Amino acid sequence: MPLYTIDRLEDREWAVLEDERAQTFRIPRQWLPKEAREGDVLSAADERSADGAQSVQFELDPTTRDERLAETRRLRDQLPRGPKGDISL
C-alpha cells in the first residue's frame, strides 16, 4: 500500500500530501479521517465498487508515524552539538 505524509493543511478545505518520492499534491480535506493532523502518515487503498467505480480510502498509520519520528529523533541526536558554556564573539 502506498504511504503519504500530511505535509500541511491549507485553509479548511485542502490537505497537501507528500508521497515516498517527496512529490506533493493537494486533495480535499474531507477525504481524510477527521482526526488527521499535519505530520500524520496515511496508507491508501484503492477500492472498486460492483459498478466499476474506483475510489481511494485513506487511513491513519500511527505505527509508521511513530517509527519515522523515532528515526528522526535518532538522527537529530547524532548531530554534533555546539560548544557549551560562555562564548565570546
One Martini backbone bead per residue (centre of mass of N, CA, C, O) as a GRO file, in nm:
protein
   89
    1MET     BB    1   0.096   0.036   0.022
    2PRO     BB    2   0.070   0.351   0.007
    3LEU     BB    3   0.244   0.638   0.139
    4TYR     BB    4   0.154   0.933   0.338
    5THR     BB    5   0.216   1.273   0.417
    6ILE     BB    6   0.115   1.538   0.605
    7ASP     BB    7   0.229   1.846   0.538
    8ARG     BB    8  -0.051   2.016   0.504
    9LEU     BB    9  -0.305   2.255   0.593
   10GLU     BB   10  -0.543   2.427   0.392
   11ASP     BB   11  -0.728   2.570   0.549
   12ARG     BB   12  -1.037   2.366   0.533
   13GLU     BB   13  -1.007   2.212   0.231
   14TRP     BB   14  -0.691   2.130   0.231
   15ALA     BB   15  -0.441   1.879   0.146
   16VAL     BB   16  -0.094   1.807   0.174
   17LEU     BB   17   0.080   1.555   0.014
   18GLU     BB   18   0.346   1.311   0.065
   19ASP     BB   19   0.542   1.103  -0.085
   20GLU     BB   20   0.815   0.876  -0.113
   21ARG     BB   21   0.935   1.099  -0.349
   22ALA     BB   22   0.851   1.405  -0.260
   23GLN     BB   23   0.570   1.438  -0.367
   24THR     BB   24   0.314   1.678  -0.419
   25PHE     BB   25  -0.043   1.705  -0.320
   26ARG     BB   26  -0.384   1.783  -0.354
   27ILE     BB   27  -0.664   1.745  -0.130
   28PRO     BB   28  -0.943   1.700   0.012
   29ARG     BB   29  -1.002   1.704   0.347
   30GLN     BB   30  -1.258   1.505   0.344
   31TRP     BB   31  -1.078   1.240   0.267
   32LEU     BB   32  -1.001   1.244   0.556
   33PRO     BB   33  -0.966   1.188   0.857
   34LYS     BB   34  -1.071   1.388   1.109
   35GLU     BB   35  -0.794   1.333   1.296
   36ALA     BB   36  -0.610   1.453   1.100
   37ARG     BB   37  -0.262   1.560   1.085
   38GLU     BB   38   0.015   1.701   1.076
   39GLY     BB   39   0.245   1.426   1.008
   40ASP     BB   40   0.076   1.217   0.925
   41VAL     BB   41   0.021   0.883   0.831
   42LEU     BB   42  -0.085   0.730   0.522
   43SER     BB   43  -0.295   0.500   0.384
   44ALA     BB   44  -0.372   0.352   0.058
   45ALA     BB   45  -0.680   0.227  -0.090
   46ASP     BB   46  -0.810   0.063  -0.344
   47GLU     BB   47  -1.146   0.082  -0.481
   48ARG     BB   48  -1.408  -0.134  -0.617
   49SER     BB   49  -1.703  -0.144  -0.743
   50ALA     BB   50  -1.952  -0.318  -0.900
   51ASP     BB   51  -1.971  -0.069  -1.125
   52GLY     BB   52  -1.641   0.030  -1.142
   53ALA     BB   53  -1.584   0.222  -0.934
   54GLN     BB   54  -1.325   0.434  -0.815
   55SER     BB   55  -1.138   0.445  -0.502
   56VAL     BB   56  -1.001   0.611  -0.207
   57GLN     BB   57  -0.859   0.500   0.107
   58PHE     BB   58  -0.784   0.669   0.402
   59GLU     BB   59  -0.540   0.582   0.662
   60LEU     BB   60  -0.411   0.569   0.953
   61ASP     BB   61  -0.042   0.529   1.052
   62PRO     BB   62   0.095   0.521   1.358
   63THR     BB   63   0.339   0.333   1.337
   64THR     BB   64   0.496   0.481   1.113
   65ARG     BB   65   0.508   0.751   1.252
   66ASP     BB   66   0.670   0.658   1.501
   67GLU     BB   67   0.915   0.552   1.342
   68ARG     BB   68   0.990   0.822   1.209
   69LEU     BB   69   1.029   0.984   1.468
   70ALA     BB   70   1.254   0.807   1.588
   71GLU     BB   71   1.454   0.847   1.354
   72THR     BB   72   1.473   1.153   1.374
   73ARG     BB   73   1.581   1.161   1.663
   74ARG     BB   74   1.833   0.993   1.616
   75LEU     BB   75   1.960   1.185   1.405
   76ARG     BB   76   1.960   1.440   1.579
   77ASP     BB   77   2.142   1.316   1.813
   78GLN     BB   78   2.401   1.293   1.605
   79LEU     BB   79   2.446   1.571   1.606
   80PRO     BB   80   2.642   1.816   1.652
   81ARG     BB   81   2.748   2.007   1.911
   82GLY     BB   82   2.796   2.279   2.056
   83PRO     BB   83   2.927   2.473   2.262
   84LYS     BB   84   2.976   2.509   2.600
   85GLY     BB   85   2.902   2.793   2.743
   86ASP     BB   86   3.090   3.052   2.706
   87ILE     BB   87   3.080   3.306   2.446
   88SER     BB   88   3.303   3.477   2.233
   89LEU     BB   89   3.290   3.738   1.969
   0.00000   0.00000   0.00000
